[in-house]
Amino acid sequence: MTTRAATRNREPTGAEDPVAAESAQQNVRAVTRALAVLSSFSAKRMQSLAEVTSATGLDKGTTRRMLLTLMQSGFVVQDPATQQYRLGRAIRDLAGSVAGDQDFKTVATLHATALAAELHMTAFISVYDDGDVVCLERIHDMRGIEVHWWAIGGTLPYNCGGAPKLLLAFRSPDEIARVLQREPVALTPKSITDRAALEAHLLRIRQRGYEFAVDDVTLGLSALAVPVHNPDGSIAGSLSIAGLTPQMVDRGRPIHLKYLQKAAAAIERDLSRHLVAARTPP
């Protein structure tokens, strides 16, 4: 009798509860679909909604919901110019944790924050990624105008903005030629869309060591970008600032170049120290 009473009064487990079992199945299905969407980007830089739908075998509405959910978590980003999708910053953060690579973002954020506060502008930390330049961090000083044109985890067309052109300029000739095969995007009348002119401009950037992009993403706003080098001399990424064009230029030249170069040099020193510390036995 005691056994029957205990059995009768025992709460059903999730496996015995049809509602809980159905909910668990739906959760597993949602995770499986999200993983299918992420896996569809393997060996693909960008995809349209139709391409992701075709690759996953999901219907269009489900695919769109999956993409929107993944975008909210930073695993997928959407290019504002082409409306295509690509893997986002969260994927890179996970990959960086596995690989144990130097955390450029962590080292650079401290100096970018100080720079934004000193100049009362918006500072950006970005890296090159297979023809795209991805914004890792955006720091805004509350006393200045906040530049929204580049979201964290988002990309800009390779021919527009300071950091995209700067980081492309420091790639190999073969890589530059490959990227230039993609159609340039005209975000404003100031955007360079002629490939020959763009190639010549990239050479000038490499020679002078910085890029000053005036009005080519949004009219009235400009960006100044400088490279940050790894200890081995390769390019770790870019440090840039953006603000109102009149506040950025004097007689055709960037006003704040020396501040950026000083901050970039400080980041490079910290990267070198981190590398030495990582190699030093405890």
C-alpha positions as protocol buffer text, in pm:
chain_id: "A"
residue {
  index: 1
  type: MET
  ca { x: 0 y: 0 z: 0 }
}
residue {
  index: 2
  type: THR
  ca { x: 284 y: 232 z: 81 }
}
residue {
  index: 3
  type: THR
  ca { x: 445 y: 150 z: -251 }
}
residue {
  index: 4
  type: ARG
  ca { x: 122 y: 218 z: -439 }
}
residue {
  index: 5
  type: ALA
  ca { x: 75 y: 549 z: -258 }
}
residue {
  index: 6
  type: ALA
  ca { x: 431 y: 656 z: -328 }
}
residue {
  index: 7
  type: THR
  ca { x: 386 y: 566 z: -692 }
}
residue {
  index: 8
  type: ARG
  ca { x: 55 y: 747 z: -709 }
}
residue {
  index: 9
  type: ASN
  ca { x: 192 y: 1064 z: -543 }
}
residue {
  index: 10
  type: ARG
  ca { x: 523 y: 1075 z: -730 }
}
residue {
  index: 11
  type: GLU
  ca { x: 557 y: 1370 z: -969 }
}
residue {
  index: 12
  type: PRO
  ca { x: 597 y: 1264 z: -1334 }
}
residue {
  index: 13
  type: THR
  ca { x: 944 y: 1305 z: -1485 }
}
residue {
  index: 14
  type: GLY
  ca { x: 1009 y: 1502 z: -1801 }
}
residue {
  index: 15
  type: ALA
  ca { x: 1014 y: 1176 z: -2000 }
}
residue {
  index: 16
  type: GLU
  ca { x: 670 y: 1083 z: -1867 }
}
residue {
  index: 17
  type: ASP
  ca { x: 518 y: 1428 z: -1914 }
}
residue {
  index: 18
  type: PRO
  ca { x: 401 y: 1466 z: -2276 }
}
residue {
  index: 19
  type: VAL
  ca { x: 412 y: 1847 z: -2257 }
}
residue {
  index: 20
  type: ALA
  ca { x: 768 y: 1851 z: -2120 }
}
residue {
  index: 21
  type: ALA
  ca { x: 879 y: 1593 z: -2373 }
}
residue {
  index: 22
  type: GLU
  ca { x: 734 y: 1795 z: -2660 }
}
residue {
  index: 23
  type: SER
  ca { x: 900 y: 2112 z: -2528 }
}
residue {
  index: 24
  type: ALA
  ca { x: 1236 y: 1934 z: -2505 }
}
residue {
  index: 25
  type: GLN
  ca { x: 1199 y: 1808 z: -2861 }
}
residue {
  index: 26
  type: GLN
  ca { x: 1123 y: 2161 z: -2982 }
}
residue {
  index: 27
  type: ASN
  ca { x: 1431 y: 2297 z: -2803 }
}
residue {
  index: 28
  type: VAL
  ca { x: 1651 y: 2029 z: -2959 }
}
residue {
  index: 29
  type: ARG
  ca { x: 1498 y: 2102 z: -3299 }
}
residue {
  index: 30
  type: ALA
  ca { x: 1568 y: 2474 z: -3261 }
}
residue {
  index: 31
  type: VAL
  ca { x: 1931 y: 2411 z: -3164 }
}
residue {
  index: 32
  type: THR
  ca { x: 1973 y: 2169 z: -3454 }
}
residue {
  index: 33
  type: ARG
  ca { x: 1834 y: 2425 z: -3697 }
}
residue {
  index: 34
  type: ALA
  ca { x: 2058 y: 2702 z: -3560 }
}
residue {
  index: 35
  type: LEU
  ca { x: 2362 y: 2479 z: -3599 }
}
residue {
  index: 36
  type: ALA
  ca { x: 2256 y: 2396 z: -3954 }
}
residue {
  index: 37
  type: VAL
  ca { x: 2239 y: 2769 z: -4033 }
}
residue {
  index: 38
  type: LEU
  ca { x: 2586 y: 2829 z: -3887 }
}
residue {
  index: 39
  type: SER
  ca { x: 2730 y: 2525 z: -4066 }
}
residue {
  index: 40
  type: SER
  ca { x: 2592 y: 2650 z: -4398 }
}
residue {
  index: 41
  type: PHE
  ca { x: 2858 y: 2926 z: -4390 }
}
residue {
  index: 42
  type: SER
  ca { x: 3142 y: 2675 z: -4412 }
}
residue {
  index: 43
  type: ALA
  ca { x: 3378 y: 2790 z: -4691 }
}
residue {
  index: 44
  type: LYS
  ca { x: 3135 y: 3073 z: -4771 }
}
residue {
  index: 45
  type: ARG
  ca { x: 3210 y: 3434 z: -4684 }
}
residue {
  index: 46
  type: MET
  ca { x: 2860 y: 3575 z: -4737 }
}
residue {
  index: 47
  type: GLN
  ca { x: 2516 y: 3430 z: -4810 }
}
residue {
  index: 48
  type: SER
  ca { x: 2175 y: 3565 z: -4901 }
}
residue {
  index: 49
  type: LEU
  ca { x: 1861 y: 3449 z: -4723 }
}
residue {
  index: 50
  type: ALA
  ca { x: 1777 y: 3233 z: -5024 }
}
residue {
  index: 51
  type: GLU
  ca { x: 2121 y: 3070 z: -5018 }
}
residue {
  index: 52
  type: VAL
  ca { x: 2098 y: 2987 z: -4647 }
}
residue {
  index: 53
  type: THR
  ca { x: 1747 y: 2850 z: -4702 }
}
residue {
  index: 54
  type: SER
  ca { x: 1868 y: 2628 z: -4984 }
}
residue {
  index: 55
  type: ALA
  ca { x: 2175 y: 2508 z: -4794 }
}
residue {
  index: 56
  type: THR
  ca { x: 1985 y: 2414 z: -4478 }
}
residue {
  index: 57
  type: GLY
  ca { x: 1669 y: 2275 z: -4635 }
}
residue {
  index: 58
  type: LEU
  ca { x: 1459 y: 2488 z: -4399 }
}
residue {
  index: 59
  type: ASP
  ca { x: 1167 y: 2697 z: -4514 }
}
residue {
  index: 60
  type: LYS
  ca { x: 1225 y: 3068 z: -4570 }
}
residue {
  index: 61
  type: GLY
  ca { x: 1035 y: 3184 z: -4261 }
}
residue {
  index: 62
  type: THR
  ca { x: 1221 y: 2949 z: -4027 }
}
residue {
  index: 63
  type: THR
  ca { x: 1555 y: 3045 z: -4181 }
}
residue {
  index: 64
  type: ARG
  ca { x: 1482 y: 3414 z: -4132 }
}
residue {
  index: 65
  type: ARG
  ca { x: 1387 y: 3358 z: -3767 }
}
residue {
  index: 66
  type: MET
  ca { x: 1703 y: 3157 z: -3707 }
}
residue {
  index: 67
  type: LEU
  ca { x: 1918 y: 3428 z: -3864 }
}
residue {
  index: 68
  type: LEU
  ca { x: 1753 y: 3704 z: -3661 }
}
residue {
  index: 69
  type: THR
  ca { x: 1804 y: 3508 z: -3339 }
}
residue {
  index: 70
  type: LEU
  ca { x: 2169 y: 3442 z: -3423 }
}
residue {
  index: 71
  type: MET
  ca { x: 2217 y: 3811 z: -3509 }
}
residue {
  index: 72
  type: GLN
  ca { x: 2086 y: 3912 z: -3165 }
}
residue {
  index: 73
  type: SER
  ca { x: 2353 y: 3692 z: -3008 }
}
residue {
  index: 74
  type: GLY
  ca { x: 2634 y: 3815 z: -3234 }
}
residue {
  index: 75
  type: PHE
  ca { x: 2683 y: 3483 z: -3413 }
}
residue {
  index: 76
  type: VAL
  ca { x: 2563 y: 3626 z: -3746 }
}
residue {
  index: 77
  type: VAL
  ca { x: 2577 y: 3981 z: -3887 }
}
residue {
  index: 78
  type: GLN
  ca { x: 2407 y: 4136 z: -4188 }
}
residue {
  index: 79
  type: ASP
  ca { x: 2585 y: 4364 z: -4433 }
}
residue {
  index: 80
  type: PRO
  ca { x: 2383 y: 4689 z: -4450 }
}
residue {
  index: 81
  type: ALA
  ca { x: 2474 y: 4748 z: -4815 }
}
residue {
  index: 82
  type: THR
  ca { x: 2412 y: 4403 z: -4967 }
}
residue {
  index: 83
  type: GLN
  ca { x: 2167 y: 4264 z: -4708 }
}
residue {
  index: 84
  type: GLN
  ca { x: 2369 y: 3943 z: -4710 }
}
residue {
  index: 85
  type: TYR
  ca { x: 2467 y: 3750 z: -4399 }
}
residue {
  index: 86
  type: ARG
  ca { x: 2802 y: 3639 z: -4260 }
}
residue {
  index: 87
  type: LEU
  ca { x: 2937 y: 3485 z: -3942 }
}
residue {
  index: 88
  type: GLY
  ca { x: 2972 y: 3736 z: -3660 }
}
residue {
  index: 89
  type: ARG
  ca { x: 3202 y: 3836 z: -3379 }
}
residue {
  index: 90
  type: ALA
  ca { x: 3079 y: 3569 z: -3134 }
}
residue {
  index: 91
  type: ILE
  ca { x: 3213 y: 3298 z: -3364 }
}
residue {
  index: 92
  type: ARG
  ca { x: 3551 y: 3469 z: -3373 }
}
residue {
  index: 93
  type: ASP
  ca { x: 3556 y: 3503 z: -2994 }
}
residue {
  index: 94
  type: LEU
  ca { x: 3491 y: 3132 z: -2953 }
}
residue {
  index: 95
  type: ALA
  ca { x: 3753 y: 3044 z: -3211 }
}
residue {
  index: 96
  type: GLY
  ca { x: 4003 y: 3271 z: -3039 }
}
residue {
  index: 97
  type: SER
  ca { x: 3941 y: 3094 z: -2709 }
}
residue {
  index: 98
  type: VAL
  ca { x: 4012 y: 2758 z: -2868 }
}
residue {
  index: 99
  type: ALA
  ca { x: 4319 y: 2868 z: -3058 }
}
residue {
  index: 100
  type: GLY
  ca { x: 4467 y: 3069 z: -2772 }
}
residue {
  index: 101
  type: ASP
  ca { x: 4560 y: 3356 z: -3006 }
}
residue {
  index: 102
  type: GLN
  ca { x: 4668 y: 3694 z: -2873 }
}
residue {
  index: 103
  type: ASP
  ca { x: 4362 y: 3891 z: -2773 }
}
residue {
  index: 104
  type: PHE
  ca { x: 4411 y: 4203 z: -2981 }
}
residue {
  index: 105
  type: LYS
  ca { x: 4072 y: 4338 z: -2882 }
}
residue {
  index: 106
  type: THR
  ca { x: 4143 y: 4320 z: -2507 }
}
residue {
  index: 107
  type: VAL
  ca { x: 4482 y: 4485 z: -2542 }
}
residue {
  index: 108
  type: ALA
  ca { x: 4356 y: 4759 z: -2774 }
}
residue {
  index: 109
  type: THR
  ca { x: 4033 y: 4848 z: -2591 }
}
residue {
  index: 110
  type: LEU
  ca { x: 4208 y: 5024 z: -2301 }
}
residue {
  index: 111
  type: HIS
  ca { x: 4400 y: 5255 z: -2534 }
}
residue {
  index: 112
  type: ALA
  ca { x: 4101 y: 5311 z: -2765 }
}
residue {
  index: 113
  type: THR
  ca { x: 3890 y: 5411 z: -2466 }
}
residue {
  index: 114
  type: ALA
  ca { x: 4152 y: 5663 z: -2352 }
}
residue {
  index: 115
  type: LEU
  ca { x: 4179 y: 5798 z: -2707 }
}
residue {
  index: 116
  type: ALA
  ca { x: 3802 y: 5845 z: -2742 }
}
residue {
  index: 117
  type: ALA
  ca { x: 3794 y: 6028 z: -2408 }
}
residue {
  index: 118
  type: GLU
  ca { x: 4086 y: 6252 z: -2499 }
}
residue {
  index: 119
  type: LEU
  ca { x: 3954 y: 6351 z: -2842 }
}
residue {
  index: 120
  type: HIS
  ca { x: 3579 y: 6334 z: -2759 }
}
residue {
  index: 121
  type: MET
  ca { x: 3516 y: 6110 z: -3060 }
}
residue {
  index: 122
  type: THR
  ca { x: 3416 y: 5755 z: -3142 }
}
residue {
  index: 123
  type: ALA
  ca { x: 3703 y: 5505 z: -3161 }
}
residue {
  index: 124
  type: PHE
  ca { x: 3695 y: 5170 z: -3342 }
}
residue {
  index: 125
  type: ILE
  ca { x: 3900 y: 4852 z: -3317 }
}
residue {
  index: 126
  type: SER
  ca { x: 3881 y: 4634 z: -3626 }
}
residue {
  index: 127
  type: VAL
  ca { x: 4046 y: 4337 z: -3797 }
}
residue {
  index: 128
  type: TYR
  ca { x: 4077 y: 4204 z: -4151 }
}
residue {
  index: 129
  type: ASP
  ca { x: 3886 y: 3884 z: -4230 }
}
residue {
  index: 130
  type: ASP
  ca { x: 3895 y: 3731 z: -4578 }
}
residue {
  index: 131
  type: GLY
  ca { x: 3821 y: 4047 z: -4772 }
}
residue {
  index: 132
  type: ASP
  ca { x: 3608 y: 4209 z: -4505 }
}
residue {
  index: 133
  type: VAL
  ca { x: 3700 y: 4432 z: -4214 }
}
residue {
  index: 134
  type: VAL
  ca { x: 3504 y: 4355 z: -3897 }
}
residue {
  index: 135
  type: CYS
  ca { x: 3442 y: 4599 z: -3613 }
}
residue {
  index: 136
  type: LEU
  ca { x: 3549 y: 4434 z: -3286 }
}
residue {
  index: 137
  type: GLU
  ca { x: 3476 y: 4728 z: -3059 }
}
residue {
  index: 138
  type: ARG
  ca { x: 3327 y: 5075 z: -3077 }
}
residue {
  index: 139
  type: ILE
  ca { x: 3398 y: 5320 z: -2794 }
}
residue {
  index: 140
  type: HIS
  ca { x: 3212 y: 5649 z: -2767 }
}
residue {
  index: 141
  type: ASP
  ca { x: 3299 y: 5946 z: -2552 }
}
residue {
  index: 142
  type: MET
  ca { x: 2980 y: 6099 z: -2413 }
}
residue {
  index: 143
  type: ARG
  ca { x: 3105 y: 6455 z: -2471 }
}
residue {
  index: 144
  type: GLY
  ca { x: 3131 y: 6413 z: -2848 }
}
residue {
  index: 145
  type: ILE
  ca { x: 2910 y: 6304 z: -3133 }
}
residue {
  index: 146
  type: GLU
  ca { x: 2852 y: 5927 z: -3147 }
}
residue {
  index: 147
  type: VAL
  ca { x: 2916 y: 5769 z: -3486 }
}
residue {
  index: 148
  type: HIS
  ca { x: 2674 y: 5482 z: -3550 }
}
residue {
  index: 149
  type: TRP
  ca { x: 2775 y: 5388 z: -3903 }
}
residue {
  index: 150
  type: TRP
  ca { x: 2968 y: 5075 z: -3799 }
}
residue {
  index: 151
  type: ALA
  ca { x: 2809 y: 4831 z: -3555 }
}
residue {
  index: 152
  type: ILE
  ca { x: 3012 y: 4592 z: -3341 }
}
residue {
  index: 153
  type: GLY
  ca { x: 3047 y: 4269 z: -3538 }
}
residue {
  index: 154
  type: GLY
  ca { x: 2946 y: 4445 z: -3858 }
}
residue {
  index: 155
  type: THR
  ca { x: 3140 y: 4508 z: -4176 }
}
residue {
  index: 156
  type: LEU
  ca { x: 3179 y: 4794 z: -4422 }
}
residue {
  index: 157
  type: PRO
  ca { x: 3240 y: 4772 z: -4799 }
}
residue {
  index: 158
  type: TYR
  ca { x: 3611 y: 4727 z: -4866 }
}
residue {
  index: 159
  type: ASN
  ca { x: 3625 y: 5055 z: -5063 }
}
residue {
  index: 160
  type: CYS
  ca { x: 3461 y: 5275 z: -4797 }
}
residue {
  index: 161
  type: GLY
  ca { x: 3577 y: 5403 z: -4460 }
}
residue {
  index: 162
  type: GLY
  ca { x: 3918 y: 5440 z: -4301 }
}
residue {
  index: 163
  type: ALA
  ca { x: 3987 y: 5095 z: -4156 }
}
residue {
  index: 164
  type: PRO
  ca { x: 3858 y: 4886 z: -4451 }
}
residue {
  index: 165
  type: LYS
  ca { x: 4082 y: 5057 z: -4706 }
}
residue {
  index: 166
  type: LEU
  ca { x: 4374 y: 5073 z: -4464 }
}
residue {
  index: 167
  type: LEU
  ca { x: 4373 y: 4702 z: -4379 }
}
residue {
  index: 168
  type: LEU
  ca { x: 4322 y: 4603 z: -4742 }
}
residue {
  index: 169
  type: ALA
  ca { x: 4618 y: 4820 z: -4842 }
}
residue {
  index: 170
  type: PHE
  ca { x: 4849 y: 4613 z: -4622 }
}
residue {
  index: 171
  type: ARG
  ca { x: 4749 y: 4277 z: -4772 }
}
residue {
  index: 172
  type: SER
  ca { x: 4951 y: 4095 z: -5035 }
}
residue {
  index: 173
  type: PRO
  ca { x: 4916 y: 4200 z: -5402 }
}
residue {
  index: 174
  type: ASP
  ca { x: 4735 y: 3873 z: -5479 }
}
residue {
  index: 175
  type: GLU
  ca { x: 4488 y: 3928 z: -5196 }
}
residue {
  index: 176
  type: ILE
  ca { x: 4423 y: 4287 z: -5306 }
}
residue {
  index: 177
  type: ALA
  ca { x: 4363 y: 4170 z: -5662 }
}
residue {
  index: 178
  type: ARG
  ca { x: 4120 y: 3905 z: -5538 }
}
residue {
  index: 179
  type: VAL
  ca { x: 3920 y: 4150 z: -5328 }
}
residue {
  index: 180
  type: LEU
  ca { x: 3910 y: 4410 z: -5606 }
}
residue {
  index: 181
  type: GLN
  ca { x: 3721 y: 4160 z: -5821 }
}
residue {
  index: 182
  type: ARG
  ca { x: 3421 y: 4222 z: -5596 }
}
residue {
  index: 183
  type: GLU
  ca { x: 3192 y: 4504 z: -5703 }
}
residue {
  index: 184
  type: PRO
  ca { x: 3273 y: 4829 z: -5516 }
}
residue {
  index: 185
  type: VAL
  ca { x: 2983 y: 4991 z: -5330 }
}
residue {
  index: 186
  type: ALA
  ca { x: 2900 y: 5362 z: -5350 }
}
residue {
  index: 187
  type: LEU
  ca { x: 2770 y: 5465 z: -5009 }
}
residue {
  index: 188
  type: THR
  ca { x: 2813 y: 5833 z: -5099 }
}
residue {
  index: 189
  type: PRO
  ca { x: 2932 y: 6027 z: -5407 }
}
residue {
  index: 190
  type: LYS
  ca { x: 3274 y: 6039 z: -5236 }
}
residue {
  index: 191
  type: SER
  ca { x: 3315 y: 5660 z: -5232 }
}
residue {
  index: 192
  type: ILE
  ca { x: 3591 y: 5540 z: -5468 }
}
residue {
  index: 193
  type: THR
  ca { x: 3430 y: 5292 z: -5708 }
}
residue {
  index: 194
  type: ASP
  ca { x: 3680 y: 5294 z: -5995 }
}
residue {
  index: 195
  type: ARG
  ca { x: 3906 y: 4991 z: -5940 }
}
residue {
  index: 196
  type: ALA
  ca { x: 4216 y: 5148 z: -6097 }
}
residue {
  index: 197
  type: ALA
  ca { x: 4176 y: 5459 z: -5883 }
}
residue {
  index: 198
  type: LEU
  ca { x: 4117 y: 5245 z: -5577 }
}
residue {
  index: 199
  type: GLU
  ca { x: 4427 y: 5037 z: -5641 }
}
residue {
  index: 200
  type: ALA
  ca { x: 4638 y: 5353 z: -5671 }
}
residue {
  index: 201
  type: HIS
  ca { x: 4480 y: 5488 z: -5352 }
}
residue {
  index: 202
  type: LEU
  ca { x: 4566 y: 5167 z: -5163 }
}
residue {
  index: 203
  type: LEU
  ca { x: 4928 y: 5210 z: -5267 }
}
residue {
  index: 204
  type: ARG
  ca { x: 4930 y: 5565 z: -5126 }
}
residue {
  index: 205
  type: ILE
  ca { x: 4782 y: 5440 z: -4800 }
}
residue {
  index: 206
  type: ARG
  ca { x: 5055 y: 5179 z: -4765 }
}
residue {
  index: 207
  type: GLN
  ca { x: 5325 y: 5437 z: -4838 }
}
residue {
  index: 208
  type: ARG
  ca { x: 5203 y: 5699 z: -4589 }
}
residue {
  index: 209
  type: GLY
  ca { x: 5090 y: 5449 z: -4323 }
}
residue {
  index: 210
  type: TYR
  ca { x: 4739 y: 5577 z: -4257 }
}
residue {
  index: 211
  type: GLU
  ca { x: 4404 y: 5637 z: -4423 }
}
residue {
  index: 212
  type: PHE
  ca { x: 4191 y: 5949 z: -4394 }
}
residue {
  index: 213
  type: ALA
  ca { x: 3848 y: 5877 z: -4539 }
}
residue {
  index: 214
  type: VAL
  ca { x: 3643 y: 6193 z: -4593 }
}
residue {
  index: 215
  type: ASP
  ca { x: 3265 y: 6170 z: -4643 }
}
residue {
  index: 216
  type: ASP
  ca { x: 3280 y: 5830 z: -4817 }
}
residue {
  index: 217
  type: VAL
  ca { x: 3052 y: 5641 z: -4574 }
}
residue {
  index: 218
  type: THR
  ca { x: 2825 y: 5927 z: -4466 }
}
residue {
  index: 219
  type: LEU
  ca { x: 2842 y: 6284 z: -4590 }
}
residue {
  index: 220
  type: GLY
  ca { x: 2967 y: 6516 z: -4319 }
}
residue {
  index: 221
  type: LEU
  ca { x: 3156 y: 6243 z: -4130 }
}
residue {
  index: 222
  type: SER
  ca { x: 3515 y: 6129 z: -4172 }
}
residue {
  index: 223
  type: ALA
  ca { x: 3738 y: 5855 z: -4034 }
}
residue {
  index: 224
  type: LEU
  ca { x: 4110 y: 5833 z: -3965 }
}
residue {
  index: 225
  type: ALA
  ca { x: 4272 y: 5488 z: -3934 }
}
residue {
  index: 226
  type: VAL
  ca { x: 4620 y: 5359 z: -3855 }
}
residue {
  index: 227
  type: PRO
  ca { x: 4755 y: 5003 z: -3848 }
}
residue {
  index: 228
  type: VAL
  ca { x: 4855 y: 4815 z: -3535 }
}
residue {
  index: 229
  type: HIS
  ca { x: 5139 y: 4565 z: -3583 }
}
residue {
  index: 230
  type: ASN
  ca { x: 5202 y: 4232 z: -3416 }
}
residue {
  index: 231
  type: PRO
  ca { x: 5549 y: 4176 z: -3267 }
}
residue {
  index: 232
  type: ASP
  ca { x: 5644 y: 3983 z: -3583 }
}
residue {
  index: 233
  type: GLY
  ca { x: 5562 y: 4285 z: -3801 }
}
residue {
  index: 234
  type: SER
  ca { x: 5234 y: 4155 z: -3940 }
}
residue {
  index: 235
  type: ILE
  ca { x: 4917 y: 4362 z: -3909 }
}
residue {
  index: 236
  type: ALA
  ca { x: 4707 y: 4277 z: -3603 }
}
residue {
  index: 237
  type: GLY
  ca { x: 4429 y: 4518 z: -3692 }
}
residue {
  index: 238
  type: SER
  ca { x: 4337 y: 4883 z: -3708 }
}
residue {
  index: 239
  type: LEU
  ca { x: 4272 y: 5162 z: -3462 }
}
residue {
  index: 240
  type: SER
  ca { x: 4050 y: 5438 z: -3599 }
}
residue {
  index: 241
  type: ILE
  ca { x: 3842 y: 5736 z: -3496 }
}
residue {
  index: 242
  type: ALA
  ca { x: 3544 y: 5901 z: -3662 }
}
residue {
  index: 243
  type: GLY
  ca { x: 3368 y: 6232 z: -3623 }
}
residue {
  index: 244
  type: LEU
  ca { x: 3235 y: 6539 z: -3797 }
}
residue {
  index: 245
  type: THR
  ca { x: 3452 y: 6626 z: -4096 }
}
residue {
  index: 246
  type: PRO
  ca { x: 3524 y: 6987 z: -3986 }
}
residue {
  index: 247
  type: GLN
  ca { x: 3657 y: 6853 z: -3655 }
}
residue {
  index: 248
  type: MET
  ca { x: 3882 y: 6602 z: -3832 }
}
residue {
  index: 249
  type: VAL
  ca { x: 4061 y: 6804 z: -4098 }
}
residue {
  index: 250
  type: ASP
  ca { x: 4269 y: 7119 z: -4128 }
}
residue {
  index: 251
  type: ARG
  ca { x: 4391 y: 7238 z: -4467 }
}
residue {
  index: 252
  type: GLY
  ca { x: 4325 y: 6899 z: -4615 }
}
residue {
  index: 253
  type: ARG
  ca { x: 4522 y: 6704 z: -4355 }
}
residue {
  index: 254
  type: PRO
  ca { x: 4400 y: 6495 z: -4059 }
}
residue {
  index: 255
  type: ILE
  ca { x: 4425 y: 6680 z: -3730 }
}
residue {
  index: 256
  type: HIS
  ca { x: 4452 y: 6385 z: -3493 }
}
residue {
  index: 257
  type: LEU
  ca { x: 4702 y: 6161 z: -3671 }
}
residue {
  index: 258
  type: LYS
  ca { x: 4976 y: 6187 z: -3407 }
}
residue {
  index: 259
  type: TYR
  ca { x: 4730 y: 6086 z: -3134 }
}
residue {
  index: 260
  type: LEU
  ca { x: 4632 y: 5771 z: -3321 }
}
residue {
  index: 261
  type: GLN
  ca { x: 4990 y: 5681 z: -3399 }
}
residue {
  index: 262
  type: LYS
  ca { x: 5087 y: 5724 z: -3034 }
}
residue {
  index: 263
  type: ALA
  ca { x: 4798 y: 5503 z: -2920 }
}
residue {
  index: 264
  type: ALA
  ca { x: 4880 y: 5240 z: -3185 }
}
residue {
  index: 265
  type: ALA
  ca { x: 5242 y: 5233 z: -3066 }
}
residue {
  index: 266
  type: ALA
  ca { x: 5124 y: 5180 z: -2707 }
}
residue {
  index: 267
  type: ILE
  ca { x: 4903 y: 4889 z: -2819 }
}
residue {
  index: 268
  type: GLU
  ca { x: 5199 y: 4736 z: -3002 }
}
residue {
  index: 269
  type: ARG
  ca { x: 5414 y: 4760 z: -2690 }
}
residue {
  index: 270
  type: ASP
  ca { x: 5143 y: 4589 z: -2484 }
}
residue {
  index: 271
  type: LEU
  ca { x: 5103 y: 4316 z: -2745 }
}
residue {
  index: 272
  type: SER
  ca { x: 5477 y: 4253 z: -2727 }
}
residue {
  index: 273
  type: ARG
  ca { x: 5469 y: 4239 z: -2346 }
}
residue {
  index: 274
  type: HIS
  ca { x: 5178 y: 3994 z: -2354 }
}
residue {
  index: 275
  type: LEU
  ca { x: 5366 y: 3773 z: -2596 }
}
residue {
  index: 276
  type: VAL
  ca { x: 5676 y: 3772 z: -2376 }
}
residue {
  index: 277
  type: ALA
  ca { x: 5465 y: 3698 z: -2066 }
}
residue {
  index: 278
  type: ALA
  ca { x: 5289 y: 3411 z: -2244 }
}
residue {
  index: 279
  type: ARG
  ca { x: 5624 y: 3256 z: -2337 }
}
residue {
  index: 280
  type: THR
  ca { x: 5778 y: 3297 z: -1991 }
}
residue {
  index: 281
  type: PRO
  ca { x: 5743 y: 2984 z: -1774 }
}
residue {
  index: 282
  type: PRO
  ca { x: 5562 y: 3046 z: -1443 }
}
